[in-house]
Structures are given as C-alpha cells and as structure tokens.
Amino acid sequence: TASCTPEEKAQAYQQFLEKNQLIDETAKQAWLKQRGMNPAQLEALAVRSILIEKYKQQTWSHKLESYFLERKGQLDRVIYSLIRTKDPGVAQEIYFRIQEGEESFADLAREYSQGPEAQTGGLIGPVELSVPHPALAQMLRLSQPGQLFPPTRLGEWLLIVRLEKFMPAQLDDSMRQRLLNECFSTWLSEQLNQQLAALD
C-alpha cells in the first residue's frame, strides 16, 4: 500500500489549493459547502493523487522497459504522404508520374486524392503507428524514408504511399509517465470489470 510523508501530504494539499484557486479561506469554504465536504475530506482528496502516483510507481515502474518494448511498434511515429483514389487507372498514372519525377507528390495529392489529406498535399503526421489502418501501418513500419509504394488496395481505396520520416519512440520521462498511466488505467478497468462480474 502506498503511503506518503507529512511533508508530501502538506505539499500535495498546497498544490491542490493553488490549482483550484482555493488559497483564500472564503473561496475554500464556499467550495466545501458546494460539494458537501469537510476540511478533512478535502485534505484526503488532495493527497489521493500523490498516493495514486506512488502506487503506480511501486506497482509498474520495474515493468516499464518490457512494456515499452511490447508497445513500441505502436508508439513509433511517422510522417508519410498518401494519395487515395478508387480508380485503378488514375492510381497507376499518378504512381508513374511520381516515380518518373514528372510532378510532385504534393501537387498530385491536391489534385487527385479523395480524402482529407488532399488539403495538406498528401502529407500526414507525425502520427503514432497505432493511428493508421493496421495494413498501412505495417507498410510504413517496413519501409525506408523516400520509398514509394505502388498502388495498394485497402478496402475500397487504392493507396499510393511514401514514408517521409520515421521517428522511433524513446523511453523518456514523458513516455514513462504515459505508460504508467496506461498500466494503471488497464488495472483499474480490470478491477471494475471483476466487481461488476461479481454482482451478476
């Protein structure tokens, strides 16, 4: 069970008051009255966030590297260019024009692409690889920057795709915090589901 020192409690309480603009005693009393809470409950609420954070660290921080490696395939980011059309003849013509350097990808995307990427000259990103369709994500994951894919069918569309930039995910402080939050959210959902199942 996570616990915190009196100093940490005091700091968490002060931060909560500042964040919610409750430094003024009148504002604090009005806030308590509005929520039907007493000062002890307010202090408990303020300290809860630090207890949750400590629980996350104690429970999952030692597992983050392996979890990061599991998730890295979805966390890597890409910038890519995309043209989509439903006409095979048009798709082939666009592909040859780009390949031969007759026209730029951006100009052809603005003229022919039938999705919102037409507004950006076909350019999409940076986005994590969990965002595109799995088949498209796999193409991007396996390609090299500058590599142009011939027309590839995906559902009703024919896609012409070029990877512009690949940005590997890094296990830095912000990524650690994000993954801790993911682990906690997953655990919390599992706990809720177990409790709901027990009620059936």
N, C-alpha and C positions, 0 to 999 in steps of 0.2 A: 504494500500500500504506500502510495506517495505521501510525503509529508513535507512541510516547509518550516523554516526557522521563523521566530518572531520578526526578525528584520525583513525577511522576504514577504511575510504577511503585511507588514506595515507599508512596504514599497508597493505591493500589489494593490492595497487599499487606496493609497495616494494616487496611483496611476489611474485607477478606476474612477475616482472622483474627478480628476483632471479631464479624462477622456469624455466623461458625461456632463462636464461643466457643473459639478456639484460641490465645488470648493466653498461657496457661500452657504452658510448654515440654513438660511431661509430656503434656498433652492433645494438643498438636500432634504429638508423636512417635507417640502411640497412633493418631491419625487417619491419619498417613502409613503406619504399619505395616498398619493395617486395609485400606488401599487399594493397598498395594504401590507407594507413590510415594516419591520422594526430595525433599529441600527445593527443588531446582531446578525439579522438575515442579510442586510446589505454587505456587511463585512464578509460573511460566508460566500456571498455571490462574487464579491471582488476577488477573493482568494481562490475560488474554484478554477479560474483559468490557469493559474500557476500550478495548481495540483494536477490538472489535466495534462499540462505541458510536461511536468515531471513524470507522470505516468507513461506518457508517450516515450520519453527518453529511456526510462527504465525498461520498458517492455520491448521496444523495437529498435533502439539505436544500434545495437550489436548485430542486427539482421539487415541493416540498410544496404550494405555493399552487395550482398547476394540478391536482395530485392531489386536494387538498381540494375544489376546485370540481367535479371529476368525481364525488366520493363524497358531496357534501353532501346530495343527495337521499335518501340512506340514513341519513345521520348526524343530520339534523334530528330533534328529539324532539317527541312529542305526548303529551297526556293526553286520553283520549276515553272516552265512555260507550257501552256496547254491550249490546244485548239480542238474543239469538238464539233462534229458535223454528222448528219445522218446519211449523207450522200457519199457512197464509196468512190465515185469518180472524182468528186471535188476533193475528198481526203487525199487521194493518190496524187492529184495535181498539186495540192498545197505542199505535200511531202517533198515532191521533186523540186519545187521552186525553192524551198528552204535548203534542201540538200545541195542544189547547184549554186546557191548564193544569189539567185535572181531577185529575191525580195526578202526582207527581214521577217523573222517570226512575228515580231510585234505588229507590223503592218498587216500581215495576213490574218493574224488573230483578230484585229479590229474589224477587218472586212468580212471574215468568214465564220468566226467562231460563234456558236449558237448558245453560249452560256454567259454568265455574268463576267467571266474573265475577258470577254471582248473589250470591256471598258478599261482594262488595265494592260492592253496589248498582250493578253495571254498570261501575264506574269501573276503567279500565286505564291504567297508566302512572305516571310518564313512561317511554316506550319509544322507541327509535330507529325510524325508519320502515322499517328493514330487517326489523323483527320481525313485524309483521302480514302477512297474506296480501297479495301484490302488488296485487290489485284493491282491497282495503280501504285499503292504504297510499295508493293513488292518490286514492281518495275523500277521505281525510284531508288529503292534500297540497293538494288543490284547494279545500278548504272554508274557511269562516271560523269562528272560535270562536262557539259557540252555534248554529251551523247544524245543523238536524235533517234527516237523510236519511230519506225514506220507505222502507218495507221493500224491501230489495235482496237478490236471490238470489245466494248464493255456495255452490256445491256443493249439498249437501242442506239448507242452512240459509237462512232469511230473516233478514237483519240489519237492525236499527234502530240507527243510529249518530249520535252527536253529538260534534263536536270541542269539547273544553273549553278546551284551551290548546295553542298552537304555540310551540315553543322552538327557534329557529334555531341550528344548530351554529356554534360560534366556533372560529377557528383560534388557540387559546391554547396555552400551553406544554404542557399535558397532551395536547391534541389533536395537536400536532406530534409528541410522543413516540409516541403511539399510531400515527400514520400512518407514522412512520419504521419502527416495529416491523412494521407491515403490509407495507411495501415490502421490508424485509429478509426476512421470512418467505416472501413470494412469490418473491423471488430465490432463496432457499435451496431451496425446493421445486423450482423450475425446474432448479437445478444438480443436485439429486439425481435428478430425472427424466432429465436428459441422461446422467448417469453410468450409470443403470440401463439406459437405451436402448442405450448403447454396449456393455453386457455381453451383450445379446441376440445 
